[in-house]
Amino acid sequence: MNKMISTVFVSLGLLSGMSCQNSNNSSEVKVTNGVLGQPKALTAVISQDGCTGTFVSPTVILTAAHCADKGFTYKGVRTKSFQSMPEAIGKPWNFDIDVRILVFPSDVAPAYIPVSTARVKGDELIVFAGYGTYDLKNNKNDGKFRWGTGRLGGFEADEHLVASHGSDLERIAGTEGTNSGVGPGDSGGPLLRDGMLIGIASAVAGEGNDRHKSVHVNLTQPDILAFLKEAKKNGADIRFDEKPTIPYEECFDVDSTKEMNSFLFTVPHRQISSVSGSWSTCSCEDCALTDAKGYTTGTLSEFRPDYENVPAGALLVWSKRATDANNKKVDKEGFWNGSAMMFKEMAFGADMKIHDNSLTGNKGTVKVCFQ
């Protein structure tokens, strides 16, 4: 474990080891292979002096401890305090406690993203964001906001750190936003799960074969969480488990009279969080509308929503469940049961329809929400 952390540190030194000591506090760790542009849902993420930070309330930013050791200025307002976790607990700086709390004297945040206290699990789909290097291999940096997606690859340092793996290669058409990671300039930037803050970018290390490892402080780890809650107790307005001021969830109306409804997301999603509304394919006797779950019991129980190819987050289909040639009900796996439906990969959009073999007589609209 110590060897692994040491490797990360050496790699940062090779990338920009001197920059953390200069006058402008340049960050050590940019979103590589990311999507250019800042979605409204990520308005809370800002940059200053080569570091990235995230507002977690109207007055508080979380960033990396190796950043902003003299505070931030935002909209002409200077932070009144900028304590780091190493300072608070009286220990030397290390990656596993690389967190700093910046407190402003008044409300300045354009938006905020609360901290999630739900413990991080392995192998979760996540979102990175920052203003750093977008191409590690060629050391390209333009200081513009980018976001990208990835998958957590495990824990380090007694779960104080979470790691993920991305590509150092320059962005290739069609791959933007996937297989991403952080790089120089992203230090302090957010690691998000379902639009909630779960980590702070701390380090990056090369792994060979044009691959690199991104390392984030795990804000859901009990020791880190205890530090944040103690700071809140002492007056820092850190918000936990609230909804972000700008919703991350996106909802779309699926019209049953259309052959296909196609939607592009403004931010990536890893699950269908809810389905509501009512619909009918008019294949039943009375053509009565049924709710989004369809008929769950009785003689019409074959009329249920049916999801196809949802694991890829690419295609969502609603249809009538028919009987086979032997008049036996087909397998009902894939029906919506009211619970969140997780994807195997991040979704950037969806195609949806509500009908069986004919559009004749179809009616109703269903609202599908993605988180």
N, C-alpha and C positions, 0 to 999 in steps of 0.2 A: 504493500500500500504506500509506504513512504517513498519507495523507488518510483512509483507511478506519479506521485505528486511532484517529485523532484524532476522527472522528465518533462512535465508540463511547464515547470518554472524555467528550465533551460531553454525549452522551445520558445517561450515568450522572450527570453533574453536575446535569442537569435533574431527574433522578429523586430522587437523594438525595446530592448532592455534598457537603453539609456533614456527613452522618452518619458518614463514615469518619474524621472528625477529632474526634468527640465522645468522651466518657468511656466509653461502653459499646460502642465499636467496632462500631456497626451495619453490617451488610453492605450492599454495593451491589447485589448481584444475587441470584425465587421460581418455583417450578414453576407456570407458567400453564397453565390448562386441564388440570390434573392430577387424579389419582385420590387421594382422601383415604384415609389409613391406611397404616401401615408394615408391609409383608410381612416375614415372618421372614428371608427371604433378604437383606433390606436392614437388618438389625439393626445392622450395623457403622456406619451413618450416624447421626451425632449432631449436636446444635446447642448453641451457647453464645454469648451476647452478640451475637445477630443474625447469626452466621455458622454455616455448615454444614461439617462435616469427616467424613472417613472413616477408620476404623481399617484399616491395611494389615498389621498384626501385633498381637500382644498388647499392645505398648507404644508403637506409633507411629500418629499421625494425620497425614494429608495434608490441607491446606486451602489457601486463597489467601494469598499473602504480605501482601495489604492487610488481612487478618484476624488476630486473635489475636497481635498484636505483643507482648503480655505473657503469652502462653501460655494454656492451658486448665486447668480443674480438672474432674476427672471422678471421681465416687464418692469425693469428699474427697481425692483425690490430685492434686497439682499437677505440671505438666510440669517436667522438670529442664532442658530446652533447647527452643528454639523458633526455630531459624535459618531464614531465608528464602533463596531463591535469589539475590535481589539482594545480600543481605549476603554470601553465600558467594563470589560471583564479583566483588564490588566494583563493581557497576554500580547506577545509579539504578533505582528501581522502574519497571516498565512492564508492560503486560498480558501480553507474550510471555514473561515470566519470573515470573509471579504465582503462585509456589508456596512454601508454608511447611511445614516438617517439625516436628511437635510430638512430643517424646520424653518418656514417663513413666518414673519410676524403677522401676516394677514392673508386672506384668501387670494391666491393668484392663479390657481390651477385652471386651465381651460377645460379640463375633464380629469377624472381619476379612475384608476383600476384597482379595486381592493385586492388584498392578499387572501388567498385561499388557505384555510387551515386543514383541508382534507389531505391526508398524507399521500405523498407521491408514491405511486407504485411503479414497478419496472415495466418497460415496454409500452409506454404511453405515447400517443401522438401529441406533438407540441408545436408551438409557434415561436420563432425568434423575431426580434426586431432591433434595429439599431441604425447608426449613421456611419459605420466603419467600413473597412476594406471589403469590396464585393468580389475580388478575385485574388486569392492568396498566392496562387502560382505566379502571377505576373505583377503582384503587389499594386493593384489598381484601387485607388481610393478617391472618391469625389465628394465625400461629406454629405451625401444625400441619403434620405431615409429609405431603408429597404426592410422587407419582411420575408420570411421563408418558413418552411415546415421541416420537421424531422421526427425522429422517434428516439425516445430515451433508451440508452443502451446499458444502464446499470448505475450502481452507486460506488462512491469512493469515500474514504476518510470517515468511516462510521456513519454513512448516509448524510454527512454534511454536504457532500457534493453529488451532483447528478451529471452523468456524461452522455453525450450523443455523438454520432459520427456523420460527417458530411464530406463534400467534395471540394478540393482545392482548385478545380479546373474553372476556367472562365465559363461564364454562362453559355449554355447551348440552347438554341431555339427549341421551345417545347418543354424545356426542363425547368424553367424559372419557377422558383418557389418550392421546389422539391429537393430532397437530399441536401438541404442547406446546413449552414453552421455559422458560428460567430468568428470574427477575425479582428485584427487590430483596429481600434476605434469604437468597438461595441461594448467595452467594459462598462458594467453597471446596467446594461440593457436588460429588458424583461425576457423571461421565459414564461410563456402563457399556456394554460390548459383551459380550454373552453372559455377563453376570454378573461380568465382570472390569473393573477400573478402568483407563480409558484417558485420562481428562481431569479437570480441575478447573475449576469455574465461575468465570469472572473478570468478565465484562461482559455488558451487553445494550444494544442500540440500536434505536430506532424506525425503521421503514422506510416508514411511511405505510400507508394502507388497512388499518388495524388489524392490521398485521404487525410483527414484531420479529425481530431477529437475536440469537441467543445465542452467546456466544464462550467457549470453554473452552481452557485451556492443554493442549496435546497432550503427554501424558506419554510417548508412544512416540517423540517426536522425539529424535534422537540427543543434542542438547545437553541437553535436559531429563532424558533417561534417564541421561546421564553424571553429572549433578548428583546424582540419586537414588542411583546406584550408588556414587559417591564417599562420600555420607553413610552408606551401608550399610557401606562399608569402614572408616569412622571410628566405627562402633559403633551406628548407628541400625538397628534391626531392621526393615528394609523387605523385605517378601516379594514375590517376582516369580514369576509363572507357576505358582503353586500353586493347588490347588482352594480355594475359599472355605470357611471353617469351617462355614457353613450352605449346603448345596448350592443353586445357582441352577437346576440342571437338574431337571426334573420328568418323571416316568415314569408311564405309565398302562397298565393291562392291558385289552386289547381282547378281549372274549369272543366267539368265533365263533358261539355259540348265540343271541346277542341280535341283534335286527334293527338296533339302533343303540346305540352307546356314546357318551355325551356327556360332555365334561369341560370344566371351567373352570380356567384357570391362576391361580395366586396372583401370578405375575409374568409380564410379556409375553415371548414368545419369537420368534426370527426364523428358526429352523431346526429340522428333525427331526435329532437328533444320532445316534440309533441305533435299530435295530429288532432284536428278538430273539424267541425262542420258536418255536412250530411250530403248524401249522394244516392243516386239510383241509376242502374243501367237499363231500367224498365224491362228487364227480363223476367221479373217476378210478376205475379198475378195482378197485384194492385198498383204496381209502380210507385209504391210509397217510399219516401226518402228514409234512409237509415243513417245512423251516426257513422263517424269515421271508422269505427271498428267493424262495421257491417253486422250481419246477423250472426250471432255467436251460438245460438241454439235453435232448435225447431227445424221445421221442414225446409226453411230457406237458409240454413246455416252454410250452404255452399257459396252464398253471396258474401264474400269477405274480401278486404283489401289484400292484395298479393304483391309482395316486393321482390323484384328480380334484380340481381346484380348489385344489390345494395352494398355488399362488402367493399366494392371498388368506389362507392360513392358516385357512381356515374349514371345509373338508370334506375328510376323508381316507377313501377308500373302497378296500376290498380286494375283488377279484373275479376270476373266471375269465376269461382272455382267450379268446374264442371265435373261430371261423372265420367268414368272411363267406359270402354266398350262392354265391360262386364257389369256395368251399373254400380260400381263401387266408388266411393269418394276418393279423390286423389289425396296425396299427402298434403297436409295443411301447414307444413313448415313454411315460415316466411310471413305468416299473418301478423298484422299489427296487433299487439296485446296491451298497448297502453304504456309500456316501458320504453325507455330510451333505447334506440337501436344504434349500436356502435358500428363504425366502418373499419375496415382493415387498413385503409389508407385515407389521408386527408382528401376531402372533396372540395373542388373549386367551383362546382356547379352541379345541376341535376336536370334530367329530362323526366317529366312526369305526365301520366295520362290516367283517366278514369273511364274505362269502358271495356267491353269484351269484344265481340266480333263486329259489332255494329254501333254506330253513333246515333241511330234512330231512337228518339225518345229519351235519350240520356238527359239527366238534369242534376243540379246541385253543384256545390263548390266545397272543396276541402282545403283547409289551411294547414300547410306542413311547415314546421319550424325546425331550423337547424342550429346547433350550438357548437 
